């Protein structure tokens, strides 16, 4: 090999080696940068399908991106049981430490938020925050009823024994509350077992967790730290990271010592999917979507080929069905809504003298009231919305009925029936068959009485294309 070729070959090898070193260095630097990030996921407001989807996806993406720490900043009054359990399952399965942090001051982690605090690898609160009130509410109309309050003079941390008067009660009261009490015990015992398991897993105060469920007790940040309900009280995220540095947490893979001294904190904002899910899983929005969907399909079937009502109705209906799939829906209520609409529409075609219309409106209202099975205010239907939609639907249907009845009273202006009773003029003298002029047209006519030319005749019947007429007596 001559000198120029050797030089070119050596230069190429050197360039390739330099490129490989650069790629490896960049990859290592990138990996190191990703490993030194901490992300903040906001859990604000009632916990529902949208917030659950956002938190679960955030935790899963943090695990694949090599994030060092996930801070779950919370301010929530609670939420749906199914959504809460999805978040807790993601926390328990996470390969990244999850730090639940109630912040800023004035925030709370009530009800479902308390369970999430207990499930997290580390729990922290800002000053002037609180947690507790973890008593579950029923997923059936009417709720679980009021919890028995501890007897006077007893501490809230102790279970009060009922006095003789309360224990005896009356026979009718006992019978009326027996079924509700059984359901209440079932739901509460399930919640107690769940939070006790989380408390044992994380080594937190098990007795207080039980009281939070049974008696709906609350704690401030300082009291929660003192009673081993949380691990830290931190005024802000930098303070939180400083206190977490060097602390050991238990992951599924084993114990991990946190190194939070130089973490770069990034707040993850909800994406378009989360925002869309938050909108359509609002019960009031889902309720309007199901109404628009049904009426869109109705108008499309009434006017085939219109296209727009059918397309819009199908989209609204599919979005509503998806929202109802993730919301605590009573399908009997949904069936009553659809039945009510069907009855009110049926009033247009069946002369029921208002029975179908009134029955449909009643079914529509009852179905709307029992549609959502939860006592959580953020996921309940607005009563003014139900009244407004019912009134507009009823007015629309009855307006169509009035128009239809008005049309029936008008004389027929086309077709076979329009000829009956029409008056024309005889074009010749005839007895039996002849020709008449009616509505500007020449018709063959038959009569049983003699008709004179120019005499007015009235159509009595039709026999195919022949009119059966009779002369009109002149006064």
Long-range contacts (C-beta under 8 A, 24 or more apart in sequence): 31-66, 33-264, 34-65, 34-66, 34-67, 35-66, 35-67, 35-68, 36-68, 36-262, 36-263, 36-264, 37-65, 37-67, 37-68, 37-263, 37-264, 37-265, 37-266, 38-67, 38-68, 38-69, 38-70, 38-71, 38-241, 38-260, 38-263, 38-264, 38-265, 38-266, 39-67, 39-69, 39-70, 39-71, 39-265, 39-266, 39-267, 39-268, 40-71, 40-73, 40-237, 40-265, 40-266, 40-267, 40-268, 41-70, 41-71, 41-72, 41-73, 41-268, 42-73, 42-267, 42-270, 43-72, 43-73, 43-74, 43-75, 43-76, 43-87, 43-113, 43-116, 44-74, 44-75, 44-76, 45-75, 45-76, 45-77, 45-378, 46-76, 46-77, 46-78, 46-79, 46-80, 46-376, 46-377, 46-378, 46-379, 47-76, 47-78, 47-79, 47-80, 47-83, 47-84, 47-87, 47-112, 47-113, 48-79, 48-80, 48-83, 48-278, 48-281, 48-327, 48-378, 48-379, 49-80, 49-83, 49-277, 49-281, 49-326, 49-327, 50-274, 50-277, 50-278, 50-281, 51-79, 51-83, 51-278, 52-80, 52-82, 52-83, 52-84, 52-86, 52-87, 53-273, 53-274, 53-277, 54-270, 54-274, 55-87, 55-90, 56-86, 56-87, 56-90, 58-268, 59-90, 59-91, 59-94, 59-96, 59-98, 60-90, 62-94, 62-96, 63-94, 63-95, 63-96, 67-96, 68-96, 68-97, 68-259, 68-260, 68-263, 69-96, 69-97, 69-99, 69-241, 69-244, 69-258, 69-260, 69-263, 70-94, 70-96, 70-97, 70-98, 70-99, 71-99, 71-101, 71-237, 71-240, 71-265, 72-98, 72-99, 72-100, 72-101, 72-116, 72-120, 73-101, 73-102, 73-103, 73-237, 74-100, 74-101, 74-102, 74-103, 74-107, 74-109, 74-113, 74-116, 74-117, 75-102, 75-103, 75-104, 75-107, 75-108, 75-109, 76-108, 76-109, 76-110, 76-111, 76-112, 76-113, 77-108, 77-110, 77-111, 77-113, 77-378, 78-110, 78-111, 78-112, 78-113, 78-133, 78-376, 79-111, 79-112, 79-376, 79-378, 79-379, 80-112, 80-327, 80-328, 80-374, 80-376, 80-379, 81-112, 81-136, 81-139, 82-328, 83-112, 84-112, 84-115, 84-116, 87-116, 88-115, 88-116, 88-119, 88-198, 91-116, 91-119, 91-120, 91-121, 92-119, 92-201, 92-252, 93-252, 94-251, 95-251, 95-252, 95-253, 97-121, 97-122, 97-249, 97-251, 97-256, 97-258, 98-122, 99-123, 99-124, 99-240, 99-244, 100-124, 101-125, 101-126, 101-234, 101-237, 101-240, 102-126, 102-129, 102-130, 102-131, 102-221, 103-129, 103-234, 103-236, 103-237, 104-236, 105-129, 110-134, 110-218, 111-135, 111-136, 114-195, 114-209, 114-212, 115-194, 115-195, 115-198, 117-229, 117-230, 118-195, 118-198, 118-199, 118-202, 118-204, 118-209, 119-198, 119-201, 119-202, 120-202, 121-202, 121-249, 121-250, 121-251, 122-231, 122-232, 122-244, 122-247, 122-249, 123-202, 123-204, 123-229, 123-230, 123-231, 123-232, 124-230, 124-231, 124-232, 124-233, 124-234, 124-240, 124-243, 125-221, 125-224, 125-225, 125-230, 125-232, 125-233, 125-234, 126-221, 126-233, 126-234, 126-235, 126-236, 127-221, 127-222, 127-233, 127-235, 128-220, 128-221, 129-220, 129-221, 130-218, 130-219, 130-220, 130-221, 131-218, 131-219, 131-224, 131-229, 131-230, 132-212, 132-216, 132-217, 132-218, 132-219, 133-212, 133-216, 133-217, 133-218, 134-191, 134-195, 134-209, 134-212, 134-213, 134-216, 135-188, 135-191, 135-212, 135-213, 135-214, 135-215, 135-216, 136-187, 136-188, 136-190, 136-191, 136-213, 137-374, 137-375, 137-376, 138-183, 138-184, 138-187, 138-375, 139-328, 139-373, 139-374, 140-183, 140-373, 141-330, 141-370, 141-373, 142-180, 143-375, 144-180, 144-183, 144-184, 144-187, 144-188, 145-177, 145-180, 145-184, 147-214, 147-215, 147-216, 150-215, 156-211, 156-215, 156-217, 157-207, 157-208, 157-211, 157-217, 159-214, 159-215, 188-213, 188-214, 202-250, 204-228, 204-229, 204-230, 205-229, 237-265, 241-265, 280-319, 280-320, 280-322, 280-323, 281-323, 281-326, 281-327, 283-323, 283-327, 283-371, 283-372, 283-379, 283-380, 283-381, 284-381, 284-382, 284-385, 285-323, 286-319, 286-320, 286-323, 286-324, 286-327, 287-320, 287-368, 287-371, 287-381, 287-385, 287-386, 287-389, 288-385, 288-389, 289-316, 289-317, 289-319, 289-320, 289-323, 290-316, 290-317, 290-320, 290-321, 290-324, 290-334, 290-337, 291-341, 291-389, 291-393, 292-316, 293-317, 293-318, 293-319, 293-320, 294-338, 294-341, 295-341, 298-341, 298-345, 327-372, 327-379, 328-372, 328-373, 328-374, 328-379, 329-371, 329-372, 329-373, 330-370, 330-371, 330-372, 330-373, 332-367, 332-370, 333-366, 333-367, 333-368, 333-369, 333-370, 333-371, 333-372, 334-367, 334-371, 335-367, 336-363, 336-364, 336-366, 336-367, 336-370, 337-363, 337-364, 337-367, 337-368, 337-371, 338-367, 339-363, 339-367, 340-364, 340-365, 340-367, 341-393, 344-393, 344-394, 344-397, 345-397, 347-397, 347-398, 347-401, 348-397, 348-400, 348-401, 348-404, 357-394, 357-397, 357-398, 357-401, 360-397, 361-390, 361-393, 361-394, 364-390, 364-393, 365-390, 416-462, 419-459, 419-462, 419-467, 420-459, 420-460, 420-461, 420-462, 421-458, 421-459, 422-458, 422-459, 423-456, 423-457, 423-458, 423-459, 423-472, 424-456, 424-457, 424-459, 424-469, 425-454, 425-455, 425-456, 425-457, 426-451, 426-452, 426-453, 426-454, 426-455, 426-456, 426-457, 426-471, 427-453, 428-453, 429-453, 433-466, 436-467, 436-469, 438-467, 443-467, 445-469, 447-471
